[in-house]
Amino acid sequence: MADIEINSLIKQFGAFKAVDDVNITVNDGEFVFLLGPSGCGKTTTLRMIAGLEMPSSGRIAIGGRNVTFLRPRYRNVGMVFQDYGLYRHLTVFGNIAYPLEVRSLGRAEITSKVEAVARTMQITEVLQRKPDQLSAGQLQRVAIARMLVRDADVFLMDEPMSHLDAQLRGQMRAELRHIQKTVGVTTIFVTHDQLEAMTMADRIIVMKDGEMLQFATPREIFERPATEFVATFVGEPQMNILDARIIRLEGRIVAMTEHFAIPLDADWAERNGLASRIDTPVRVGVRPEHIAIREKPDADHRIVAELYSFEPTGAENLYVLRCGSVMVTTRSSTTETAHLSKEEGSSLAARFDPNWIYLFDPATGRTIAQAAGSDVSREEI
Amino acid sequence: MKKLTYSMESPAAPLVQRNWWVYVVLILVCLVNFVPYLWVVMTGFMDGASASSATPAWFFTPSLEAFHYLIVEKGIMKNFFNSVIVSLASTFFSVTIGMFCAYALARYDFTGRDDVSFWVLTNRMMPPVAVLIPIFVTFQTAGLLDTLAGLIILYTAMQLPFVVWMLTGYFRDIPRRYEESAMVDGDTWFSAFRKVTLPLMMPSITATSIFVMILSWNEFAFATFLTSTQAKTMPPAIMAYSIGADIRWNVLGAAVVLITAPLILFVLLLQRQLISGLSQGVVRK
């Protein structure tokens, strides 16, 4: 068990910078996720921690020991690969025992360790089978068992769940989180699935184009995203982003889109210095759950829009509204919206919760103003 | 209890394969391939007179005259063992060296990699006989004429391109993950290669070895020119003993039995490996 410290890690393939200045400090026993779209450098980062790829520059330390350029076998890390990396020619037992045999442990010790870990992963009945006789879920369990069987300092997982069906994935999420917390080994998990990261992580690192965008707890990533990319990447359906200008309307600061004005909270606008941004373009972000809809417009629900598409998901209904050229997705519970029209083309009125409006800089993508509702200090009052 | 007789099969899909013409084609192919061989084997067991008679006979009294002549009088078993040594050794060397070349070509991305693999391929484009005289002179200078070592070196060099080409493709089919996972688990690169990649490669390596061995075993042109008494292998020996002023058909037949029998036994024994090796990479799990 150990902490991981990564300083200004860079990996170049020719002129292409796959990983650009990554700095991470992972505490002992933490479950950290590397989240990002494919090709963002998350897997390369993981492979550099494992020693399968050598960094162009930077420093990696595991448990205070500099391992930057050490070969994999001197690092004592356990790893699960995307396609499991199980050996076809060995039985499940042989696969799990492999890392122990490499360390030339005694036969009896190997057997007892393999059996113990097989019980944990509930694969005792398939120990004598070959990998090609197993289901995807079982393969997954064997791969994890092979990682768990060693006393590794750090566990690394490279999209281990991408071959599982949705139902199995849901089960494995809970199980893996439980195992990680029970074993208590520092774990880095690479995924492109924001749901996986949000549900299992202690902290999430969001990466894009080789750069680290944000390193924070799931809640902070969700409620206080550092950039527009993070805001839209996390959350399903994704955050609505509208192009707007900050203007003064009837003495109040509002965000004016092409077709309607979004009223902003006056205190919040003042705290974020929006007065200095009058007449500059911004991008307004609102999560679907922070838009309320009514049948008829009233003092609060001023934005009149046409229902473009209605998507029931069971407990919740998604209304995709169209106002001029702007599309907005809303999400509300089925009971709340039971009386609303579900007919496409019907007219509805919407209200953006002023407590949950984000502003992003259109040029840099950085967050100008975090939503008022996400302010932790205010919540405590 | 009586079994239910209805079946779930659709009537359009008959349970029995009824494409009888497949068998007709197969029988024809087998006839074309096996009748000449059968005839040669039969000739080997005839005596000199019936083998060279103008009217071929399907029924005759078998005689071991030709075998006696070859084995006892001419001592062809010496040539036989020369062939065994040369083909085993050259197969071993070309497959071992070729395996590492193929691994490098399949796994590492280095400048000129494609040029190297193309150059390897071009080695197969030239007819080997074209370099017969230069090689003869080289062997003469190096004192390798009529030595087993000379033939082993030559065959190894001749078979290497083939081995490299076959094995490069097979290595590419084995995901790198296997080695990487073994290395993370604490292995060195070489033991990961030996314990993980090699067992997976075994069927392909066996198939390649069989091909290489057959080619070395049957090689005629170089063996004829580069050996005389000490290191003569089977193919030139057969020609020397059976073809003189006239062709002694029964001796030729007996020699064919001697030279093909080990190969047939060898392939029959390794048939399963050979088939799974050839279909590697074709069948995906």
Interface residues (C-beta under 8 A of the other chain):
Chain A: A50 G51 L52 R71 P72 R73 R75 V77 G78 M79 F81 D83 G85 L86 Y87 R88 H89 Y98 P99 V102 R103 D132 R146 R150 L156
Chain B: P175 R177 Y178 E180 S181 A182 M183 V184 D185 G186 D187 T188 S191 V196 P199 L200 K285
